[in-house]
Amino acid sequence: MNFTSIKQKLKYKRYSPNTISTYISCLEQFNRFIQKKGLQINEPAIYQYLMSLVEKGYSRSSQNQHINAIKFYLEKVLKQESKTYYIERPLKKRKLPTVLSEKEIQLIFSNIGNLKHKALLSLIYSCGLRVGEALNLKINDLDSDRMLISVRNGKGEKDRMVPLANNVLTLLRKYYKEYRPITFLFNGAENETYSATSIRNVLKRAVYMSHIKKNVTPHTLRHSYATHLLEKGTDLRYIQVILGHSSVKTTEIYTHVSTKNLQAIKSPIEEMQL
């Protein structure tokens, strides 16, 4: 395998840096397996490789990443037709996302002292952004007149518009005056995008300082935003558009973590003498 050309193809297709890194790692592992076994890259060899992942205890999610990487190599790099082979995907275990309450969100933000970090994490929550989408925002993606943000090349290479909150705009203006970013709204070193690892660590520290025991990542803020919108009566279809989901079925997961209706249910035991 020519990993340089594979990486170039991934960049050309505008895959995110994290996806590129994951796919290359998966393909390197697959290539080592093929070479060690002396196999040709074909359907039986792929099945054998996937079974080896199962035997090693890889999760369904990890196995899917390997499948996607192999499919990309066969279909996009080698230009093979997808109908010439079939890869059975493992069933995906359905897990409910971790969601923070609005009070917990407020507490976390109160424990972030750095203006840049607070502005970035507030933006992620207030717009339901994926961390990569937030880090790739450019200054001219913000439209303060229409109170909208243009999210470009999101997941699936889709553009979308998301609403911008007034208090977040005020925070962003304060941040801009102090930091004066040049190209990206949140610059890292040498005018590059800010580090995703750094912002994850910032959030982790803020969660610890807030004495919150949940497993919280920047994506938790996105899940929480969607759930809070649903609980405030926002139509599921609008939430789907804001989040950039291709199917409303993906968005429906938030109906299972919303507590508004559950909290309104009165248990029959409340009418009993205990």
Number of C-alpha atoms within 10 A of each C-alpha: 10 7 13 10 11 20 17 12 17 22 14 9 12 16 19 18 13 10 15 19 13 16 24 20 15 19 21 14 13 20 17 11 17 17 11 9 11 10 13 11 14 11 13 14 17 21 15 13 19 22 14 13 16 15 9 9 11 14 14 16 13 15 19 18 16 23 22 17 20 21 18 19 21 17 12 16 15 11 10 14 10 12 6 8 14 12 15 10 12 14 9 10 9 7 7 11 15 15 24 20 13 12 8 15 18 13 17 22 18 13 16 20 10 10 15 20 18 23 22 22 22 21 21 23 21 20 24 27 25 20 22 19 16 23 22 22 20 20 15 12 16 20 14 13 6 9 13 16 20 17 22 16 15 20 17 12 11 12 12 14 17 20 16 19 16 11 11 17 17 12 18 20 14 15 21 18 9 11 14 13 16 13 15 19 24 26 21 15 8 7 12 14 19 20 15 16 8 12 20 17 13 18 21 18 15 19 23 14 14 18 12 15 8 12 11 17 17 22 19 20 26 21 24 24 25 28 26 20 17 21 17 10 9 13 11 18 13 14 22 18 16 18 22 23 16 13 11 15 11 10 21 15 17 23 15 11 18 18 15 15 9 10 8 8 8 9 8 7 8 8 8 7 5 5
